Amino acid sequence: MHRVLITGAGGGIGRALRETLRGIYPILRLSDRVAIPAARDGEEVMDQLDIADMAAVERLVAGVDGIVHLGGISGESSWDNILQSNIVGLYNVFEAARRAGVKRIVMATSNHAVGFYPRSQKIDHQVVVRPDSRYGVSKAFSEALGAMYADKHGIGFLGTRIGNFGAKPIDSRRLAIWISPRDYTQLVRIGLEHPEIHFEIVYGVSDNARSWYDNSNAYRLGYKPQDNSEPYAAEVLAAEEGQPKDPIAEYYQGGTFPSGEYSRPR
């Protein structure tokens, strides 16, 4: 990989990857809808652009070897917003990548593509998607689109169902789904560099003792997470002691995403 594009480079994950991938690939091309700090050596910062604009996306991916796609809306929103950013915009990225001859796409999918599984059930990468929100539907779509472009056009795809990315877990749900920056960087590198990636789904989580996920597919690809949420558990659980809990959010893996707009009898 010579030139790697990071979309959504102004967000939390994108800013972290800008640091952890710097020097690993000769050129990082960075884009977002918001302004990004000026380019340093080995970086290209593109003008602010909307991925719903195909012409702009075609310019963005020209000359790129691999893409880490973090762009789009990263939480629940109206259908119109989700449609433009996470459906139309995503299609534009994949189709422009195909036209440009891009070989790999690493996609930030989400635990919300499977958020309606109960916390009592440990799930692997092969379960049927059960999205918990409009946002989750868009992430399930991203996996389907990745499969089609892998099978039809040979673009290697790694979908990372991210739990929660951050320096540390800050609530009890995140004790099960947290991923550290260095562990996520490792998954991204697997997606870009592993010689046998065709279409793969993995969970973007660290080696958490309380995990709801069977992440054996990631381990099969060589993932060796270095972090575990358990050292933070006592502090997190003490902070939440006595707080009221939403039974729907506590039952499903997706937390407040399944409980939002929930209209079934409780």
N, C-alpha and C positions, 0 to 999 in steps of 0.2 A: 504494500500500500504506500503510495507516494503522497497523494492529496486526499484528505478525508474531510468531508463536509459535516459539520454539526449544525443542524437546524435547532431553533429554540435555544441558541447559545447564550441568550441573556437571562434564562431562568436558572433556578437553583442547581439543577443537575448539569445544565450546560456550562455554567460558570465553573463548576467543580471539574468537569471533564476537560475544560480548556486548560486547567492546570495539570491534571494528572496525565493527559495525553501529550502534553507539550514535549517535544524532543523525541517522542516515540515514532511519530510519522513526520516526514520532512515538512509537510505543509498542512496546517489546519485551516480550513475555510469556515468562517463563522457567520451565521445569519440569524436574524430574529425580526419580529415586527417592531421591537423597541430598539433604541440606540444601544450599541455595544461599545465598550471602551476601545480605543484605537489599537490597531494591529501592532504586535511586537514581531521580532524576528521569527520567521517560520509560520506566520499567520497571514491570512487574508480576511479582512472584515468587509462584508458586502453591505450595500445600502439596505436600509430598512425596507422590507418587502412583505407582501401578503401572499402566502402560498396558494391562495385561491386564484391567483393570477398566473395562468400557465406560461405566458411569455416570460414573466419574471423568473419563474421556477426553471425554465429551460436555460436561461442565462446562468442561474445559480449552480446548476449541476454540471455545466460544461467543463470537461477536463478532470472530473472527480473520479476516483477509483472506488471509494466506499462512502456510505452515508450513515450517520447516526441521527435518526430522525426523532427529535424531541419536540418539534414544533407543533402548534395547534393549541387548543384549549385543554387545560390540565385539570379540569374539574367539571362538576355539573353546571349546565347552562341551558338556555332555551334551545329548542330544536333548530331554529334558524341559525343560531351561532354555531352549534355543533356541526350542522350540515356543511356550512361554508368552510370551516377550519379543519374539521376532523374527518370529513368525508370527501368533499370536493378537493380540498387542499391536499389531502393524503393521496388521492388518485393522481393529482398533478405531479407529486413528487415521484411516485412509482413510474408513471408513464414517461416523464422527462428522463428519469434514470434509465429506462429501457432504451429510449432514443439515443441517449448519450453513451451507451455501452457500460454503464456502471455495473460492477460485479457483485457487490455486497450491500445489503441494507440491514442495519441493526435498528430495531424499532422499540421505542418505549411503549409497550402495550400496558396492561394494568391488571391488578388483582380485581378491579371492578368488572372485568369481562366475565368473571366467575364469582361475583360477589354474593349471589343468592344461594350459595352452598352454606349449610350450617357450620358453625365453628367446630362442632363435634365430629365432622367428617374430614379426614385427611384426603386431599385430592392431589392428583398428579397432572402432568401436562396433557394427558389424553382425555380428560373429562369433557363432556359436552359443555359449551359455553352457557352460562346463566347470568347474563349481565344484570346489574342492579340499578341502572340509570340510563339516561340518554347517552351520557358520557361512556358508560360501560358498553353500550351498543356500538359506539364508534370504535372502541378498542377491539371488540369482537370482529367488527368489519376489517380492521387493520390486519388482523391475523388471517382472515379469509383472503384479503387482497394479496398479502404476502405469499400465501400458498399458490394463488393463481399465477403470480409473476415468477415464482420459483419453478412451477411445473411447466408453464407455457413458454417462458422466456429465459429460464436458467439464471435468474438473479438469486444468489444465495441470501437467505433470510433468517435472521435470528430475532424472534419476538421475545422480549423480556417482560414478563408480567410483574412489573415493579410493585412491591408492597408499599413501603414508605422509605424514601431516601432522605438521609440527614446525618448529622454528626453523631446523634444518639437518639434512641427512642424516647418520646416524651409523654406517652400514655400507654395504658395497658394493652390496647389493641396493637399498637406498634411493637410491643414485645414479641408478637408472633410474626410480623411482616416486615420488620426493619431491614434495610440494607445500608451498609456504610459506603462512603465514597470509594474507598480502595477496592471493596468487593465488587461494586458495580463497574468500576473501571476494568476489572478482570473479565467480567462477562462481556463487556463491549469489545475487548481485545479478542476474546474467543470468537465473537461474531464476525469480526473483520479478518481474522488471521487463520482460523482453523481450516485446514485444507479440505474438509469433507462436509462443510455446511451446505445443505440444500434448502430444506425448510425445517426449522426447529423452533419449539416453544420451550422456554424455561421460566422459572420463577426468579424474579429479581429480589432475592432475600439473602441475608447473611445466614450463618450457621446457628440459627436461633433455636434454643432448646424448646420453646413453646410454639414452634412453627406449625401451621395448618397444612403445609405443603410437602409432598413427596417430590423433592427436587433431583431425583436420580438422573433425569435426563441431562441436567446441567453438569452433574458430576461425571457422567459418561463422556461429556465433551471436554473434560479436564478442569472443571471449576473446582477450586480449592479455597473456599471462603476462609478469611482470617478472623472474622469478627462474629460475636454472639451477643445478643441483647441481654443475656442473663445478669451480667454485672450491674446493669441499671435497674433491675427488677424491683429491688427493695425500695429504692427511692421513688420510683414511679407508682408503685402500689400504695405506698404510704401517702403520697400526695392525693390519691384518688379516694382514700378511705372516707366513707360516709357521704360521698357525692351521689346524687340521684342518677339512676341509670335508665335508659330507654330500652325496654325489653326486646324490641325488634332489632335495634342496633346491636344489642349484645348477643342476639341469637345468630345473626348472619355474619359471614366473614367480611362483607362489605361495609359493616358499621353503619354510619349515618346515611350512606348512599341508599341502601335498601329502605331505610325508614323514612326518607324524604318522600313526600307525596304518597305515602303508603295508605291505601284505601280499603284493604281487606279487613274483615272483622278481626279485632285483636283478641 
